[in-house]
């Protein structure tokens, strides 16, 4: 699924799995914005290195990207992240991280891309998300979260949201529809139904929608006709048929719906 998330980011020109956040143009645009790391930041980076956490730094030595996909992060390591003021890209995959550990992210206010997957967050509403107002991409895949999380998403520039593999129900889509700039929405392997899908009616910027293995039927997908920028829908494992796809695509020829 990491590959899928990077694909989403490529589609939106922004990150559930693309280009390295340290691409040449990105570095040149930001290299001069961070002074040499302060002592506290350097100490945190050294401590994270000793814990085996993979980090990438900009030319000034500031940590901007952490991709810990193999459980390298723990609550101890998470507590060090607020001391990295330039951190923009973070992936937390598995490991011994608890809700208390991820709560340290409330002070990582420079984050633009946050991916947390295969971490047991349960029913935690992640209230600290409200402080991350620079987020452009948020993935909480297979973390056990529900609709309560979306109440705390306040980032005005969020374009990518991945809730796949969670017990997310139709009520979550009312909050998702309120994220007006959303371009990519992944709901694969959730409890979303065709009835809930109607809450997304009229989303003007939505470009890509993943409904794989959701309870969606032919009669539900006319709602796609109300989304002028929708171009790709993944619906494999749903109850959408080839006939249903043909009926919609004949009226919306720029839309591709994949059911296999």
N, C-alpha and C positions, 0 to 999 in steps of 0.2 A: 504493500500500500504506500510505502515511501515513494516509490516510483510514480504512483498515481498522484500523490500530493505535489511532487515536483512538476508533473505534467500540468496540473491546474495552474501553477504559478507561471508556466511558460505561456499558457493560453491567455492569462490576464495581464501579462507583462508586469506582474508584481513580484508567493510560493507557491496536500494530505498525502506532491512528492515529486530541475532545471538548471538554470544557470547559477554558478557560484555567486554568493553575495559579495564576493571579493573580486568581481569582474573589473577590468581595467578602468572603465568609465566610472564605476562606483567608487573605486579607490581614489581616482583623481579628484572626484567631486568632494570627497570627505577627508582626504588625508590631512588637509590643513586645518580642519575644524577641531581636532583633538590635540591638546598639548601633550607633552610627554607624560606618561601615567604618573599619578601621584603615588606617594608611598603606600597608602592604603590599598589602592588598586593593584599595585605591583605585588604587595603581600598576598592579596586574594588570588591573583593569577598564579603565584608560586604555589600556594596551598592547593589550588585546584589541579595544578600539574602533578603534584605529589599524589593526589587522589586518583590520577589517571584519567582526568577529564580532558577530552580533545578540544583545543581552542585554536582559533585563527585570529591573528592580530593585523591591524592596519600598519602602514609604514611608520606611524608615530609610536607604535607599540601598544596601542589600546586594543583590548579584546572586543571584537565586534560580532563574532560568530562562534556558537558552540553547538555541535551536532553530536549529542550523546545518545546514540541509538541502541546501544548494547548494554544498557543498565549502568553506565559509568557514574551517573549522578545519584546521590543519596541526599537525605535531609541535611546532613552535615555540609555537603557541597552546595546545596541550594541556598543555604544561609550565607554563602560567600558571594552569591551573584549580585546582590544590591551594591556591592563595592566595585562593580564594573559599569561605570556610567555610560559607556559607549556601546553596550551590548544591544544589538538590534535584531539578531536572529538566534533563536533558541529552539532546539529540538530535544525533548526528554522522552526517551523510549525505554519503558520497563524500568527495572531496578527497584531498589528499596526506597521509593519516594512515597510519602504519605501526603494527605491534604495539608498537614501542618508544614511540610516541606515546600510544597508549591506556593503556599501563602506568602513566602518570602518574595515572590515575584511582584508583589504590590509596590515595591520600591524600585523595580526595574522599568522605569517609565519611558525609557528610550526604545523599548521593544516595538518592532514593526511586524515581525513574523514569529509566531509562537505555535509550536507543534508539540502536543503532549499525547502520547499514545501508549496503550498497554500499561497504564498506571491506574490503580484502583482509587478513584475519587468518589465513588458512590453517589449519594445524594447531595454532596457538598455543592452549595450554590456559587462558590468561587466569587464571593463579593469583591475580592481584590481586583477582578477583571475591570471593574469600573474605573480604576486608576490608570489603566493602560490605554490612554486615548490616542496613541499613535499607531495602534495595531492596524495592519492592512490585511493580514491573513491570520486566521485562528483555526487550529485543528485540535479537536479533543476526541480523537478516534479511540474507541474501545476503552473508555475511562469510566463508564457507568453513569455519566451525568444525564440530567433530564432538562426539562424546559426551564427550571429555575435559573440555570446558568445564563440563559439568554436575557433575562431581566437585568443582568449586570453588565452586559456588553454595551459600552457607551462610545466606542471608537467611531468617529464620523467618517473615516476613510476606509472602513473595513470592506474589502471586496471579495474575500474568500472565506467560507465557513464550512468546516467539515465536522459533522456530528455522527458519522457512520459508526455502526457497531454499538450504539448505545440504546437504552430503553426510552428513546425519544418518541413521544406520541403526537397526535394532531395538534394539541394545544401549543406546542413549541413553534408551529409554523406561523402563528399569529405574531409572535415576536420576531421571527425571521423576516416576515414581510415588512416589518417596520425598519429594517436596515436598508434604506433606500438605495445605497450604492452597491449592493451585493451583486456580484457578477457570477460567482461560482458557488453552488450550494450542493453539498454531498450528504445524502440521507440514506445511503445504502445500509441494509441490514438493521433498519430501525422499525418501529411499530407504526410508522406513518401510513395512512390509508388515503384512498382517493378522495374521501370527504375532506380530509385535512388539506389536501393539495389545493383545494379551492381557495384557501386562505392566501395563497400566493398569487391570486388573480391580479393581473395588471402590473406585475413587477417589471418596470420599464428597462432596467439595466441587466437583468439576469440573462446570462449567456450560456451557462452550462449547468445541468441539473442531473444528479445521480440518484436514481430511485431503484437501484438493483435490489431485488428480493424484498421489495415492499408490496403491500397489498393494494395494488393499483390495477384498475380494469379499463377496458376500452372506453366505457362511458365517462371515465374521469378525465381523459386527456384532452378534451376540447379546451380546457383551461390554458393549454399551451398557446392557443391562438390569441390570447390576451397579452402575451409577453413578446413585444416586437423585436427584441434583440436575442431571443433564445435561438441557439444554433445547434446545441448537442444535448440529447437526453439519453442517459443510460438506463435501460429498463429491463435488462436480462434478469430472469428469475421472478419477474412480476407476472401479472395475469393479462398484460397487454399483448394482443395478438397482431399478426401481420396485417390482418384486415383493418384493425384499428389504426395501426401506423399509417397504412396507405390512405385511409380516410382523412387523417389530419394533415399528412404531408402534401396531399393534393391541394389543400387549401393554404398550406404554409410551406412552399417549396424550398425555402432556405433552411428548413429545420431537418436535422438528421436524428432519427430515433433508433437506437440499437437495442434489440431484444434478444440477441444471441451472444 
